[in-house]
Amino acid sequence: MQIKHFFRPITFIVYFFALTLTASLSWAQFYFAGEDGYRLWLKYDELQDQTRKKHYQKQLQSVLVEGQSPTSEVIRQELSYALRGLLGKALPNKTSIANHQLIVGTPQNSSLIAELQLAELADLGKEGYLIRKQKVRGKTVTVIAANTDIGALYGTFHFLRLLQTQQSIDQVSIVSAPKMDLRVLNHWDNLDRHVERGYAGQSIWDWHKLPDYQEQRYYDYARANASIGINGTVLNNVNADPLILTPQYLEKAAALADIFRPYGIKVYLSVKFSSPQLIGGLKTSDPLNPEVQRWWQEKAKEIYSIIPDFGGFLVKANSEGQPGPGDFGRSHAEGANMLADALASHGGVVMWRAFVYANEKNEERSKQAYSEFKPLDGQFRNNVLVQVKNGPIDFQPREPFSPLFGAMPKTPLMMEFQITLEYLGFSTHAVYLGTLFKEVLDSDTYAKGAGSSVAKVIDGSLFNNNISGIAGVANIGTDRNWTGHIILQSNWYVFGRLAWDHQLSAREIADEWVRMTLSNDAEVVATVTDMMMDSREITVNYMTPLGLHHIMDEGHHYGPGPWIKDLGRDDWTSVYYHRASPSGIGFDRSPSGVNAVEQYFPPVRDLYASPETIPEEFLLWFHHVSWDYKTRSGRTLWDELVHRYYQGAADVTAMKNTWNSLQGKIDPYQFRQVQMALGIQEKEAYWWRNACVLYFQSFSKKPIPTGLEKPQGTLEEYMKLKFPHAPGQGK
Ligand code: GCW
């Protein structure tokens, strides 16, 4: 549509004049036509490979979607929309049963599927599905079968993915069921539409116009989530506004829940622990007070009366100024259990965050969540999940896994990943998080000996928990492309795919995403996938190599700020974390220091305890070493650090050039979006490099290793930069 617009005479004349007037600018700068990213990975453009297309067409001449439920209707619509797009052909409306080539349904809604007596369904639960070539009344057809309509919807999206990625469907035989129960997005969205740590526009929830005005975007959000198996959404920020629990807002949340229901997505809300006082007129919010308990029970009843499948509450308590049970001398378990009791009879859960650190505790920040929560293991109700950030500090470009994973066998621990790039360059860096997520999920906790991966802790299989879950802090906003630029859509995508199956590799998910979003062309797929796979390590190198962490600018967290000191609390500053001095750099969390390693199981504990045995990427996280310390490359620590900063920045330039080589091979608008982002990323990578190297040099007093250029700019210049209006700040 936009291409047509470009050729309208008036548009053309305007472009022509603009072009002659600014002859020095390249043509590309006026070429805005193309794919704007709104359709995400559900593009369904007509397949270019004619042989494949014909092959699919022959096998999909008629499709039968069984069932009358809203979900069956969604399946019907999605299939007909997708097949019309991919195959360039509308499906016939009606054909006789005998002629169907694809049948979608459940044993309950389809006598054809019931007749097949598919034994595998017994193991597929409420959300799993099978896709198989199968004889149905003597004819070979493709069957997508599940125990529920939602399972059939997931199966349908999987089937469409096969077509979108141009795989053979001749011998298709797939059974799939999610490894985790709750696969949830956390929106840090405020009711005024500001998104905390959001870099892609405003909140997509237009609270003011809800419940009556229902944006098309809500439906497309639901489709996108269902296509990757996400089955829950927490609508509002964990720094919660108590108004969310007032009737006015509950009605709005209910409207969204109604839209999402057919897509298998439950709505959850973040709640403020002091709500009984703030909106309930009570004098206390003490969880052991019967009036407070009654208030929450009534509130739960009220919610379920308008959202019958409401998922439950997410709570940030006694953390960064939020109220909590600690205000009344009660434990996190007592607080969580009170809410859990209110929700239990309705089938709701409490997701209680373990992101806590308090000044008064006088304990090193990385150790506090463990110290506070581990003793509570076994005290939580069985509808409570404790939600733990992937690392012990806060979503840094690289962190070791949180030692809580494996340490609370009697409590289901939910993973909290951050999909939005708060600490990895906001929305203009191209960082694929698949590799970060996998690194954490595959880490071995050794909680029950070798093979006790973080993934097995959170999917409940290691300790046989009754419920399991994973949450991702969303990177979604009102930007036309949802996430700031196209590549960052892949982070939403990979979160969902790994939540469904953490055994998939980051590379295969990237490959799949590229095919669905950018192109099936082999060169594009290989080039972009490689780029994505390297992107996170590159970012670690130019931001926080060798285990450095939390050295960004304060408040907004945009750009480098290793010099940040003297804030309200030490553990909000950078100098607290890097501890650079004339003698060396790094945080001694080994037994000779604050002994954070003691929170890990052996052999991790022992491996991390010594600079000689620790994986080098965590060196400065756990150790303070001298500038002359010999790293594994043979270089001194100083030289290695500088080399990594330089390598990281140079790799962004290389990444930009690689992307540029794809011009003409992918959609021009997609191309341009990422090209612009990479331009910004390149500038910022050099900014990080120069600022950090100059700053650390003021301690090491050592020269830039030979062969490397001098950093541009001066430390003073970098330190003066201020960004009062950087987006996404907490307020
Ligand atoms: O990462 C920090 C963020 C805060 C956030 C907090 C949390 C929602 O800077 O903006 O607050 O973590 O996870 O609670």
Boltz pocket constraint, residues with backbone or C-beta under 6 A from the ligand:
constraints:
  - pocket:
      binder: B
      contacts: [[A, 188], [A, 196], [A, 197], [A, 238], [A, 239], [A, 316], [A, 320], [A, 355], [A, 394], [A, 395], [A, 422], [A, 555], [A, 728], [A, 730]]
      max_distance: 6.0
